[in-house]
Amino acid sequence: MNTLENVVARRPAASVDDVIQMLTDIDQLLADNDGLKWFNHLYLAVTTAMRAAIATGTFNDAAWVSQLDLIFANLYFDALGMGSAAPAAWLPLLAARPDPGIAKIQFALAGMNAHINRDLPVAILEIYQANGGAPERSDPHYADYETVNGILETVETQVKQEFTTGLLGVVDATAGPLDDVLAMWSVRAARDAAWTHAEVLWSLRDNPTLQNDFLATLDDFAGFAGRGLLTHVAAG
C-alpha cells in the first residue's frame, strides 16, 4: 500500500520528472480534508509549469534552473520525511493539516511561505557550493531566477481561482476577511528576500556557527509568518 511515508522515502528525487511523479503520488494519496494536499497541489502545478518552461527554452541556462528546482523540491520532501522534527518553518502547516477552520488557499500559501522563506535560500546556497561562483545579483543566473517569478505568479493566480470557484468546490465562506490574510503574501517579494538571505548565508560561509544561527532565525521567522497565514478568519 502506498503511503505518504513511502513516497517521501524515495527521496532524493533525481530529476524534475521524479519530482512531478512524487508530487502527483502525494496529491493522489492525501484526502481533501488534509491541508497539506492544497500546498502540494499548488506545488505540483508550479513544477509542471516549470518543466514546460524549461523544455520550451524560456531560460538562458535550463540545466541550472532544473538543478535548482531539484535541490529545492528535495528540501520539501525532506521536511515531510522528518515529521515533527521538520524545520520550524514547516511545523505550523504540518500541525494544522486536519484543521477544518482553515481555507485551502491558506494552506497553500503557508506551504509557499515555508518553502520560499526558509528552503529557497538553502537551495541557492547549495547550488553555488556545488557549481562555484557566488549568489550575486550580477551573476547571469539571477536573470533566470527572476524569470521564475512570472511563472509562479501566473500559476498562483490560476490555483487561487481554482480553490475558490473551480473544480474543488464551493466558494470559501471566509472569502471577505480572508483577503486580509492573503495580503500578507507576495511570491515576488518572498523570492527577492530569499535571494538576499542566500547572499547573507554565503557571506557567512567561513563562520559556520553564525551561519547556522542566521538560518535558525530565518527558520523561526518563517514559522511565525506561517502561523499568521493559518489564522482562523470569521465569515464576512
LINGIUR-V713121 format. One record per pair of residues at least 6 apart in sequence whose C-alpha atoms are under 8 Angstrom apart, sorted by the first residue. I is the first residue (numbers start at 0). J is the second residue. Records with the same first field share a line. If there is no record, write none. Layout:
# LINGIUR-V713121
I = J + J
This chain:
# LINGIUR-V713121
1 = 28
2 = 28
3 = 25 + 28 + 29
4 = 80
6 = 21 + 24 + 25
7 = 21 + 76 + 77 + 79 + 80
8 = 80
10 = 73 + 76 + 77
11 = 73 + 76
12 = 18 + 69 + 73
13 = 69
14 = 65 + 69
15 = 46 + 50 + 65 + 68 + 69
18 = 46 + 69 + 72
19 = 43 + 46 + 47
22 = 39 + 40 + 42 + 43
23 = 43
25 = 36 + 39
26 = 36 + 39 + 40
29 = 35 + 36
30 = 36
32 = 96 + 97 + 99
33 = 96 + 97 + 98
34 = 92 + 95 + 96 + 97 + 98 + 103 + 106 + 107
35 = 92 + 93 + 96 + 106 + 107 + 110
37 = 103 + 104 + 106 + 107
38 = 106 + 107 + 108 + 109 + 110 + 111
39 = 107
40 = 107
41 = 107 + 154 + 155 + 158
44 = 154
45 = 150 + 151 + 154 + 155
48 = 150 + 154
49 = 147 + 150
52 = 58
53 = 61 + 64 + 65
58 = 64 + 143 + 146
59 = 140 + 143
60 = 140 + 143
63 = 140
64 = 143 + 144
66 = 126
67 = 122 + 123 + 126
70 = 122 + 125 + 126
71 = 118 + 119 + 122
74 = 118 + 122
75 = 114 + 118
77 = 85
78 = 85 + 86 + 89
79 = 85
82 = 93
83 = 90 + 93
86 = 218
87 = 218 + 219 + 221 + 222
88 = 112 + 113 + 114 + 117 + 218 + 219 + 220 + 221 + 222 + 223 + 225
89 = 110 + 113 + 114 + 222 + 225
90 = 222
91 = 222 + 225 + 226 + 229
92 = 106 + 109 + 110 + 225 + 226 + 229
95 = 229
96 = 106
100 = 231 + 232
101 = 229 + 230 + 231 + 232
102 = 171 + 173
103 = 162
104 = 159 + 162
105 = 181 + 228 + 229
106 = 228 + 229
108 = 181 + 184 + 228
109 = 225 + 226 + 228 + 229
110 = 225
112 = 184 + 189 + 221 + 224 + 225
113 = 221 + 222 + 225
115 = 189 + 190 + 193
116 = 189 + 190 + 192 + 193 + 217 + 218 + 221
117 = 193 + 214 + 217 + 218 + 221
119 = 190 + 193 + 194
120 = 193 + 194 + 196 + 197 + 200
121 = 197
123 = 134 + 194 + 197
124 = 134 + 197 + 198 + 200 + 201
127 = 133 + 134
133 = 201
134 = 141 + 194 + 197 + 198 + 201
135 = 141 + 198
148 = 186 + 187 + 190
151 = 186
152 = 186 + 187
161 = 167
162 = 168 + 170
163 = 169 + 170 + 171
164 = 170
172 = 234 + 235
173 = 232 + 233 + 234 + 235
174 = 234 + 235
175 = 234 + 235
176 = 232 + 233 + 234 + 235
177 = 232
180 = 227 + 228 + 230
181 = 228
183 = 228
200 = 210 + 213 + 214
203 = 209 + 210
204 = 210
